[in-house]
Amino acid sequence: MAPPLSSSMTVKRIHREVADAKKEDLGAITLAPSPDNLFHWTGSIPGPQGSPYEGGIFRIDIHLAADYPFSAPKVTFSTRIYHMNISDKGGICIDILKHNWSPALSLFKVVLSLSSLLTDPNPQDPLVPSIATEYIRNRAQHDRTARQWTELYARPPSPTPLEPSSSSPAAISNLGNKRKGKGRASAVVAPSNASSSSALRPETIILDDSDDDIVASASTASARQRAKKRQRDTDTIDIDLVEEEERASNKRRMSSRADNRGGRAMNPARGSETTGEVIVIDD
């Protein structure tokens, strides 16, 4: 809502700045009026690279007067920042918002000047003298404190990871892992305040396919063990038959040799019986 004393020229100027802001290449800077009030703008300035404020997002609040652009806008930092030209309450000490304001300036140029102020503070016109003194005497300590404040107050929150949907591959994989193992039983019990006419649902037992695989694997292993045992028994019987046959053959060979030896021993005795020795005596 416009202030009661605002003129049509002021509203026209604000509309022109809205159109110019949409055309400008703002980069990471944001600048726009509130949806319900053209005289209230908000914006954000990223911490410049190489400065102690790098990585932070600093939000600003802008209020326009009824006679804008003839009077400077009122700009404050809504994000806390450790800066010599910016107070703890967000007040800003910069010349274009004071005596150097000109109707030729725009809100976009004001935001650019604030971004430059983060890179090059002005210790000659400090709003917080203690920070300016530290900046001059101990620059390293000043920069460390400015980085700590940036991490503490201006660092944007990290995005939270999205939960995988039920149709995503990760969700399907998790569902498959949950279904492995032993069968699970689920029972649905009616609430205590349910009517007496409602019947309890029967208990449902779910048997996973993984159990069938375990049973099949066990049966296959048992069959293999029985087959190996039968094979070992058959090999043992074959070995016993071969050994028995070898022992019988050895006995036959030994018996034949004994018979041959007995025949050769009897032949000389028989010859001595049939043929005798003749002795001739000469008178």
C-alpha positions in Angstrom: 0.0 0.0 0.0 1.4 3.4 -1.0 1.8 6.2 1.6 -1.1 8.6 1.7 0.9 11.6 0.5 2.6 9.7 -2.4 2.1 11.3 -5.8 1.4 9.6 -9.1 4.9 10.6 -10.2 6.4 8.5 -7.3 4.3 5.5 -8.2 5.2 5.8 -11.8 8.9 6.0 -10.9 8.6 2.8 -8.8 7.0 1.0 -11.6 9.8 2.0 -13.9 12.4 0.7 -11.5 10.5 -2.6 -11.2 10.7 -2.9 -15.0 14.4 -1.9 -15.0 15.2 -4.5 -12.3 13.7 -7.3 -14.4 15.9 -6.2 -17.4 19.1 -5.8 -15.4 21.6 -8.7 -15.1 21.6 -8.9 -11.3 23.7 -12.1 -11.1 23.3 -13.6 -7.6 21.8 -10.3 -6.3 18.1 -10.3 -5.8 15.9 -7.1 -5.7 12.1 -6.9 -5.8 9.1 -5.1 -4.2 6.7 -6.8 -1.8 3.7 -8.4 -3.5 1.3 -6.1 -1.6 3.4 -2.9 -1.2 5.4 -1.2 -3.9 7.1 1.0 -1.2 8.6 -2.0 0.6 11.4 -3.8 -1.2 13.6 -6.7 -0.2 16.9 -8.0 -1.6 19.9 -10.1 -1.0 23.6 -9.6 -1.6 26.1 -12.5 -1.8 29.4 -12.0 0.0 32.0 -10.9 -2.6 34.7 -13.4 -3.5 38.0 -12.8 -1.8 36.4 -10.9 1.1 35.8 -12.2 4.7 32.1 -12.3 3.8 32.5 -14.8 0.9 30.0 -17.6 1.0 27.3 -15.6 2.9 24.0 -14.3 1.8 23.1 -10.9 3.3 19.5 -9.8 3.2 18.5 -6.2 3.1 15.2 -4.3 3.7 14.3 -1.2 1.8 11.5 1.3 2.6 10.7 4.2 0.2 9.5 7.5 1.3 6.3 9.1 0.0 8.3 11.7 -2.0 10.8 9.1 -3.5 13.0 9.6 -5.5 13.5 13.1 -4.0 14.5 11.6 -0.7 16.8 8.7 -0.2 15.4 5.3 0.6 15.9 3.8 4.1 18.0 0.7 3.7 18.9 -1.7 6.6 20.6 -5.1 6.8 18.3 -7.8 8.2 21.3 -10.2 8.3 23.9 -9.6 11.1 27.3 -8.7 9.7 30.7 -7.8 11.3 31.4 -4.5 9.4 32.6 -1.1 10.5 30.0 0.8 8.4 27.0 -1.4 9.4 25.6 -1.3 12.9 24.4 -4.2 15.0 20.8 -3.2 14.2 21.5 -3.1 10.5 21.9 0.6 10.0 24.3 1.6 7.1 26.7 4.5 7.0 27.2 5.3 3.3 27.2 8.7 1.6 24.7 7.9 -1.2 22.1 7.2 1.4 22.8 10.6 3.1 24.0 13.8 1.7 25.1 12.4 -1.7 21.7 11.0 -2.6 20.4 12.1 -6.0 17.0 11.4 -7.8 19.1 10.1 -10.7 20.2 7.1 -8.6 18.1 3.9 -8.5 17.6 1.1 -6.0 19.7 -1.2 -8.2 22.7 1.3 -8.0 22.2 1.4 -4.2 22.5 -2.4 -4.0 25.6 -2.3 -6.1 27.1 0.3 -3.8 26.4 -1.9 -0.8 28.1 -4.9 -2.4 31.2 -2.7 -3.0 31.1 -1.6 0.6 31.5 -5.2 1.7 34.7 -5.4 -0.4 36.1 -2.0 0.5 34.9 -0.7 3.9 35.4 2.9 4.8 37.4 3.2 8.1 37.3 7.1 7.8 33.6 7.2 8.4 32.8 4.2 10.6 29.5 3.4 12.2 31.3 1.0 14.7 34.6 2.6 15.6 35.9 -0.5 17.5 35.7 -2.6 14.3 37.4 0.2 12.3 40.3 0.3 14.9 40.7 -3.5 14.7 40.6 -3.3 10.9 43.5 -0.8 10.9 45.7 -2.3 13.7 45.0 -6.1 13.4 43.6 -6.9 10.0 44.0 -10.7 10.4 41.9 -10.7 13.6 39.3 -8.5 11.9 39.0 -10.9 9.0 38.8 -14.0 11.2 35.9 -12.4 13.2 34.1 -11.4 10.0 34.4 -14.9 8.7 33.0 -16.4 11.9 30.0 -14.0 11.8 29.5 -15.0 8.2 29.5 -18.7 9.0 27.2 -18.1 12.0 24.6 -15.7 10.6 24.9 -15.5 6.8 25.6 -19.0 5.6 22.7 -20.4 3.7 21.3 -23.7 5.0 22.4 -26.8 3.1 19.7 -28.5 1.0 18.2 -31.5 2.6 18.4 -34.7 0.5 15.1 -35.9 -0.9 13.6 -39.1 0.2 13.7 -41.7 -2.7 10.3 -42.4 -4.1 8.7 -45.8 -4.0 9.3 -46.2 -7.8 13.0 -45.2 -7.7 15.7 -48.0 -8.1 17.0 -47.3 -4.6 13.6 -47.8 -3.1 13.0 -51.0 -5.1 16.4 -52.3 -3.9 15.6 -51.5 -0.3 12.3 -53.3 -0.7 14.0 -56.3 -2.1 16.5 -56.4 0.8 13.6 -56.2 3.3 11.9 -59.2 1.7 15.0 -61.4 2.1 15.4 -63.8 5.1 12.8 -65.6 7.0 9.1 -65.3 6.5 7.4 -62.5 8.4 4.1 -62.6 10.1 1.9 -59.5 10.2 -1.3 -59.2 12.2 -3.9 -56.5 12.0 -5.7 -55.8 15.3 -8.8 -53.8 15.4 -8.7 -50.7 17.6 -10.1 -50.9 21.1 -12.9 -48.4 20.4 -14.1 -50.2 17.3 -17.6 -51.5 17.3 -18.3 -55.1 18.4 -19.8 -56.0 15.1 -16.5 -55.4 13.2 -14.5 -58.6 12.8 -10.8 -58.9 13.3 -8.8 -59.5 10.2 -7.1 -62.9 10.0 -3.4 -63.2 10.6 -1.4 -63.2 7.4 1.9 -65.0 7.1 4.2 -64.0 4.2 6.8 -66.5 2.9 9.5 -64.9 0.8 10.9 -66.5 -2.3 14.2 -66.5 -0.6 13.0 -69.4 1.7 12.2 -71.5 -1.3 15.7 -70.9 -2.6 17.2 -72.0 0.7 15.1 -75.2 0.7 16.0 -76.0 -2.9 19.7 -75.3 -2.2 19.6 -77.6 0.8 18.0 -80.4 -1.3 20.5 -80.1 -4.1 23.4 -80.2 -1.6 21.9 -83.4 0.0 21.5 -85.1 -3.4 25.1 -84.3 -4.3 26.3 -85.8 -1.0 24.3 -89.0 -1.6 25.6 -89.3 -5.1 29.2 -89.0 -3.9 28.6 -91.6 -1.2 27.1 -94.1 -3.8 30.1 -93.4 -6.1 32.5 -94.1 -3.2 30.7 -97.4 -2.3 30.8 -98.5 -6.0 34.5 -97.8 -6.2 35.1 -99.8 -3.0 33.2 -102.8 -4.4 35.1 -102.7 -7.6 38.4 -102.6 -5.8 37.4 -105.6 -3.6 36.5 -107.7 -6.7 39.8 -106.9 -8.4 41.8 -107.8 -5.3 39.8 -111.1 -4.9 40.4 -112.0 -8.5 44.1 -111.3 -8.2 44.4 -113.5 -5.1 42.6 -116.4 -6.9 45.0 -116.1 -9.9 48.0 -116.1 -7.6 46.8 -119.3 -6.0 46.3 -121.0 -9.3 49.8 -120.1 -10.4 51.3 -121.3 -7.2 49.4 -124.7 -7.4 50.6 -125.2 -11.0 54.2 -124.5 -10.1 54.0 -127.0 -7.2 52.7 -129.7 -9.6 55.5 -129.2 -12.0 58.1 -129.5 -9.3 56.6 -132.8 -8.0 56.7 -134.4 -11.5 60.3 -133.6 -12.0 61.2 -135.3 -8.7 59.4 -138.6 -9.5 60.9 -139.3 -12.9 64.5 -140.3 -11.7 63.0 -142.7 -9.2 60.9 -144.4 -11.8 64.0 -144.8 -14.1 66.0 -146.5 -11.4 63.2 -149.0 -10.9 62.9 -150.1 -14.6 66.5 -149.9 -15.6 69.2 -151.7 -13.5 72.9 -151.8 -13.6 74.7 -154.9 -15.3 78.0 -156.0 -13.7 80.3 -158.4 -15.6 82.9 -160.4 -13.6 85.9 -161.8 -15.6 87.4 -165.2 -14.4 
